[in-house]
Amino acid sequence: QAPAAGLHSSSPFSTAQRLAVVGLRAMAAPLSVEVEMKECFDLFDRDADGKIEAKQLGEALRSLGQILTEKDVVELMKEVVGDLVAFDKFKELASRKPRQPEKQSKALMQAFEVFDKIGTGQVDMSELQHIVTSMGEKLSAQEFQDICKAAGLAPSGSVEYRQVVDKVIKA
């Protein structure tokens, strides 16, 4: 799988969009922990050399749904030798902090609230598709449609994002 382009977009939606993409993919096909770690790692491994930049470690771990403070990231960085992190080291570091479903749920809700401009509890699927196909970790329109189909989401109209978050947390 080719690495995603545009991970370091200056878009204000990049973190929210990344959470939405990871969440939608998790709903479509629940992954084993290691497979999920590898998929996440590959998104940050832009040149597909099996390494990510050490400065991306915190962002990559947060993309797995981990709740980390900057202090946590600094502590983890002390264990990284050099400017690059191989997958084995990433996996070791990621395994130390198990998922926290309540905190992950809150973070995903906040991410979706970015798209819910008037506070309806819903997000428009066409807007979500535009965001995930044009900013940050871009999906193709077909990938978005496939994920929606696999997750049982209508590709158009609005979706109550609380239901999406609940599915993601249980995936």
SULQUIMO-V690175 format. One record per residue. N is the residue number from 1. RES is the residue in three letters. SS is DSSP state (helix for helix, strand for strand, loop for the rest). PHI is phi in whole degrees, -180 to 180 (NA if undefined). PSI is psi in whole degrees, 0 to 359 (none if undefined). Layout:
# SULQUIMO-V690175
{{N | RES | SS | PHI | PSI} {N | RES | SS | PHI | PSI}}
This chain:
# SULQUIMO-V690175
{{1 | GLN | loop | NA | 132} {2 | ALA | loop | -73 | 143} {3 | PRO | loop | -66 | 150} {4 | ALA | loop | -74 | 146} {5 | ALA | loop | -93 | 160} {6 | GLY | loop | 74 | 28} {7 | LEU | loop | -61 | 332} {8 | HIS | loop | -107 | 41} {9 | SER | loop | -61 | 148} {10 | SER | loop | -83 | 6} {11 | SER | loop | -61 | 139} {12 | PRO | loop | -69 | 349} {13 | PHE | loop | -93 | 359} {14 | SER | helix | -61 | 317} {15 | THR | helix | -69 | 314} {16 | ALA | helix | -63 | 319} {17 | GLN | helix | -67 | 320} {18 | ARG | helix | -61 | 316} {19 | LEU | helix | -62 | 319} {20 | ALA | helix | -64 | 317} {21 | VAL | helix | -63 | 311} {22 | VAL | helix | -60 | 317} {23 | GLY | helix | -64 | 314} {24 | LEU | helix | -63 | 319} {25 | ARG | helix | -65 | 321} {26 | ALA | helix | -64 | 323} {27 | MET | helix | -67 | 321} {28 | ALA | helix | -66 | 320} {29 | ALA | loop | -154 | 96} {30 | PRO | loop | -54 | 133} {31 | LEU | loop | -109 | 155} {32 | SER | loop | -67 | 159} {33 | VAL | helix | -58 | 315} {34 | GLU | helix | -68 | 321} {35 | VAL | helix | -65 | 319} {36 | GLU | helix | -64 | 319} {37 | MET | helix | -61 | 317} {38 | LYS | helix | -66 | 317} {39 | GLU | helix | -62 | 316} {40 | CYS | helix | -62 | 312} {41 | PHE | helix | -56 | 314} {42 | ASP | helix | -62 | 328} {43 | LEU | helix | -64 | 330} {44 | PHE | helix | -93 | 344} {45 | ASP | loop | -85 | 77} {46 | ARG | loop | -62 | 328} {47 | ASP | loop | -101 | 9} {48 | ALA | loop | 55 | 38} {49 | ASP | loop | -98 | 6} {50 | GLY | loop | 83 | 14} {51 | LYS | strand | -141 | 150} {52 | ILE | strand | -119 | 160} {53 | GLU | strand | -70 | 137} {54 | ALA | helix | -56 | 325} {55 | LYS | helix | -66 | 347} {56 | GLN | helix | -93 | 355} {57 | LEU | helix | -55 | 309} {58 | GLY | helix | -60 | 314} {59 | GLU | helix | -63 | 319} {60 | ALA | helix | -65 | 316} {61 | LEU | helix | -66 | 323} {62 | ARG | helix | -66 | 329} {63 | SER | helix | -67 | 339} {64 | LEU | loop | -81 | 358} {65 | GLY | loop | 95 | 7} {66 | GLN | loop | -78 | 143} {67 | ILE | loop | -101 | 108} {68 | LEU | loop | -126 | 137} {69 | THR | loop | -84 | 168} {70 | GLU | helix | -62 | 324} {71 | LYS | helix | -62 | 318} {72 | ASP | helix | -59 | 316} {73 | VAL | helix | -65 | 317} {74 | VAL | helix | -59 | 317} {75 | GLU | helix | -63 | 317} {76 | LEU | helix | -65 | 322} {77 | MET | helix | -63 | 334} {78 | LYS | loop | -64 | 339} {79 | GLU | loop | -92 | 357} {80 | VAL | loop | -93 | 126} {81 | VAL | loop | -96 | 120} {82 | GLY | loop | 87 | 196} {83 | ASP | loop | -100 | 358} {84 | LEU | strand | -125 | 151} {85 | VAL | strand | -124 | 122} {86 | ALA | strand | -80 | 162} {87 | PHE | helix | -59 | 319} {88 | ASP | helix | -59 | 319} {89 | LYS | helix | -69 | 319} {90 | PHE | helix | -59 | 314} {91 | LYS | helix | -62 | 317} {92 | GLU | helix | -60 | 313} {93 | LEU | helix | -68 | 320} {94 | ALA | helix | -67 | 329} {95 | SER | helix | -72 | 343} {96 | ARG | loop | -72 | 332} {97 | LYS | loop | -121 | 99} {98 | PRO | loop | -65 | 163} {99 | ARG | loop | -59 | 150} {100 | GLN | loop | -124 | 91} {101 | PRO | helix | -54 | 321} {102 | GLU | helix | -66 | 315} {103 | LYS | helix | -69 | 322} {104 | GLN | helix | -65 | 319} {105 | SER | helix | -59 | 314} {106 | LYS | helix | -62 | 317} {107 | ALA | helix | -64 | 319} {108 | LEU | helix | -66 | 319} {109 | MET | helix | -61 | 317} {110 | GLN | helix | -63 | 323} {111 | ALA | helix | -64 | 314} {112 | PHE | helix | -67 | 327} {113 | GLU | helix | -62 | 335} {114 | VAL | helix | -59 | 324} {115 | PHE | helix | -86 | 343} {116 | ASP | loop | -94 | 78} {117 | LYS | loop | -65 | 334} {118 | ILE | loop | -113 | 10} {119 | GLY | loop | 73 | 37} {120 | THR | loop | -86 | 346} {121 | GLY | loop | 84 | 7} {122 | GLN | strand | -127 | 158} {123 | VAL | strand | -129 | 138} {124 | ASP | strand | -75 | 126} {125 | MET | helix | -65 | 327} {126 | SER | helix | -68 | 323} {127 | GLU | helix | -68 | 316} {128 | LEU | helix | -61 | 318} {129 | GLN | helix | -62 | 317} {130 | HIS | helix | -59 | 315} {131 | ILE | helix | -65 | 313} {132 | VAL | helix | -78 | 348} {133 | THR | helix | -103 | 356} {134 | SER | helix | -129 | 350} {135 | MET | loop | -131 | 154} {136 | GLY | loop | 57 | 231} {137 | GLU | loop | -79 | 89} {138 | LYS | loop | -69 | 133} {139 | LEU | loop | -99 | 155} {140 | SER | loop | -79 | 161} {141 | ALA | helix | -59 | 322} {142 | GLN | helix | -66 | 319} {143 | GLU | helix | -61 | 318} {144 | PHE | helix | -61 | 313} {145 | GLN | helix | -62 | 318} {146 | ASP | helix | -64 | 318} {147 | ILE | helix | -65 | 316} {148 | CYS | helix | -60 | 316} {149 | LYS | helix | -63 | 312} {150 | ALA | helix | -65 | 328} {151 | ALA | helix | -88 | 357} {152 | GLY | loop | 75 | 28} {153 | LEU | loop | -104 | 138} {154 | ALA | loop | -67 | 135} {155 | PRO | loop | -74 | 354} {156 | SER | loop | -138 | 171} {157 | GLY | loop | 84 | 201} {158 | SER | strand | -113 | 156} {159 | VAL | strand | -132 | 140} {160 | GLU | strand | -76 | 113} {161 | TYR | helix | -72 | 342} {162 | ARG | helix | -61 | 320} {163 | GLN | helix | -66 | 320} {164 | VAL | helix | -63 | 313} {165 | VAL | helix | -61 | 316} {166 | ASP | helix | -60 | 319} {167 | LYS | helix | -65 | 318} {168 | VAL | helix | -63 | 315} {169 | ILE | helix | -64 | 326} {170 | LYS | helix | -84 | 346} {171 | ALA | loop | -70 | none}}
